[in-house]
Amino acid sequence: MTVGLIAGALLILRLITKLRSEQPPHAKTGSAVLDKAGVWAHWAFYVVILLIGNWACCCRTLSSILAKGRAIFTHVVWQTVLKLRWSPQDAG
């Protein structure tokens, strides 16, 4: 998780640096559609990386919640099994 937070912080720092610094002109391909696609693809990578980071945090939180729920469920089932356990003295 620490590595993910560091990567996210570096991504935000890079984004701030990119927005504040002077940008060279985009390369021209001769096609307006491809020129726009190149610009949008660059920004799409930022969005994808941020989504991956957020998804990882969500998965970690969800797995933590589920693990605690499973532990509680397992405890309840185990206590029920212990109460219902048959022993030879019960045959008596």
C-alpha positions in Angstrom: 0.0 0.0 0.0 2.9 2.3 0.7 4.3 1.8 -2.7 0.9 2.6 -4.2 0.6 5.8 -2.2 4.1 6.9 -3.3 3.3 6.2 -6.9 0.0 8.2 -6.6 1.9 11.1 -5.0 4.5 11.0 -7.8 1.7 10.9 -10.4 0.1 14.0 -8.9 3.4 15.8 -8.7 4.1 15.0 -12.3 0.6 16.2 -13.3 1.1 19.5 -11.5 4.6 19.9 -13.1 3.1 19.2 -16.5 0.3 21.7 -16.1 2.7 24.5 -14.8 5.5 24.1 -17.3 5.7 25.1 -20.9 4.7 22.3 -23.3 6.2 21.8 -26.7 3.8 21.7 -29.6 2.2 18.3 -30.3 3.5 16.4 -33.3 1.4 16.7 -36.4 0.4 13.6 -38.2 -1.5 15.2 -41.1 -4.8 13.9 -39.7 -6.9 16.0 -37.3 -8.4 12.9 -35.8 -5.0 11.3 -35.1 -3.7 14.6 -33.7 -6.7 14.8 -31.2 -6.3 11.1 -30.4 -2.7 11.6 -29.4 -3.6 14.3 -27.0 -6.6 12.4 -25.6 -4.5 9.2 -25.2 -2.0 11.0 -23.1 -4.7 12.3 -20.7 -6.4 8.9 -20.7 -3.2 7.3 -19.3 -3.5 9.7 -16.3 -7.1 8.7 -15.8 -6.3 5.0 -16.1 -3.5 5.1 -13.6 -5.6 7.0 -11.1 -8.4 4.5 -11.5 -6.1 1.6 -11.0 -4.8 3.2 -7.8 -8.3 3.9 -6.5 -9.4 0.4 -7.5 -6.5 -1.1 -5.5 -7.5 0.9 -2.4 -11.2 -0.2 -2.8 -10.2 -3.8 -3.2 -8.0 -3.6 -0.1 -10.8 -2.1 1.9 -13.4 -4.5 0.6 -11.2 -7.5 1.3 -10.6 -6.2 4.8 -14.3 -5.9 5.4 -15.0 -9.3 4.0 -12.3 -10.9 6.0 -13.7 -9.5 9.2 -17.2 -10.6 8.2 -15.8 -14.1 7.4 -14.0 -14.2 10.8 -17.3 -13.4 12.6 -19.2 -15.9 10.5 -16.6 -18.6 11.1 -16.7 -17.9 14.9 -20.5 -18.2 15.0 -20.5 -21.4 13.0 -17.7 -22.9 15.1 -19.6 -22.1 18.3 -22.7 -23.7 16.9 -20.7 -26.8 15.9 -19.3 -27.0 19.4 -22.7 -26.8 21.0 -24.1 -29.5 18.7 -21.1 -31.8 18.8 -22.1 -35.4 19.6 -20.1 -37.3 22.2 -20.3 -41.0 23.3 -21.8 -39.9 26.7 -24.8 -38.5 24.8 -25.6 -42.0 23.6 -25.9 -43.2 27.1 
